[in-house]
Amino acid sequence: MERRYGMIMISGTLVEKEPEMLIELFCKIQFLPLSIEQVWEQGNYLYRGYSPLFEKVEEGTLSPTYQVRVTNHYDEEGKITSFDCEVTKDSYYYGSTVRSSIELNRGE
């Protein structure tokens, strides 16, 4: 496995209220969490892990931080039905951006 490691900060609200969406998001960007740290003062979670979308990291160097921007789509009742996601690194466009609409099947 290539050393394509990075860090992603995830909102505590997403983790606590939409865990199924978080799982689908990680699947879509092929992210394998290797460690999770709760950042109490921000109400977020810092995930460190692997994704083939991340840049290669040389041994002994720090892993970069990536942002995952999620845009939710709602039905008439206000329930999330799908979402788009985009991966960016250090505030500039990252060439391996993932864009996709994901239909959520929640058995409702």
Secondary structure by P-SEA (a helix, b strand, c coil): cccccbbbbbbcccccccaaaaaaaaaaacccccbbbbcccccbbbbbbcccccccccccbbbbbbbbbbbbbbccccccccbbbbbbcccccccbbbbbbbbbbccc
